[in-house]
Amino acid sequence: MDELYMKEAINEAKSSTYEVPVGAVIVHRGKIIGRGHNMTETNKSPLAHAEIMAIKEASEFLGGWRIIESTMYVTLEPCAMCAGAIVNSRIDRLVIGAMDNKRGCCGSVENLVNHPCFNHRVDLTYGILEKECRALLKDFFKRLREGKITKA
């Protein structure tokens, strides 16, 4: 099942042609209730990360800020802001495609989703469709360096 939902996150990552390709979906009781992809350039906002967009949609679907009994699938390890939002929204499980050794806060640079001082911890699974998730990023940055991607 993890691969099926990670494929949905990958499809989300492919939704934009000039954003860093990161996608996220949130699954609650077997149904996708939140989707998101990076929109920082489009929205001109540092808050418009894939995870935040998916959390916002899932919260609206559930009618509250607690996203319990849910799993988030994300193509790239969340940053500090997104890791904090995952903890604060009480997401139970996080499935990560590729790790981010520069900014990742779910095990790489730091592990905020399992910090001992926080009142909520997240069950983590790493490396689901990692090769595909990493390829999205490598291809994007290659095309960006070659001038084949223009920003909005």
C-alpha positions, 0 to 999 in steps of 0.5 A: 500500500505504501508504494501506491500512495507514494506514487500519488505523492510523486504525481503531486510533485509533477503537478508544477513545471517550475516548482521544486518537485515535492509532493505529499498526500495524506491518507485517512482510513484508506482515503486520500483526504489531502494533497499538496505540491510545492507552491512557494514560487506560485504563491510567493510564500515560504509557507507553501510547501507540499506538506503544509498544503496537504495538511491544510486540505486534510484539516478542512476535510476533517473539520479540525486541526487534528489529523489523527488516524492518518498517514502522510506520504511525501517525496522528500524529507520534510524541513523543520517547518513542515516537521513541526506542522506534522507533529502539531497536526498529530499525524500518526505516520510519515512515509518518506521517499528521499531523505534531505541531508541538507534540510531534513528534520525527520532523521537527517539533520534533526528528528523533530517528529520524534523529539523527546520533549514533544508530546506527539511522536510520528511513526516513520518509514523511509525509502519508499520509491526512493529512486523515483523520488530522487530522480524527480529532484535530480532531473528538475535541478539539471533542467534548471541549470540548463535554463530549461525551466523558467520561474513564474 
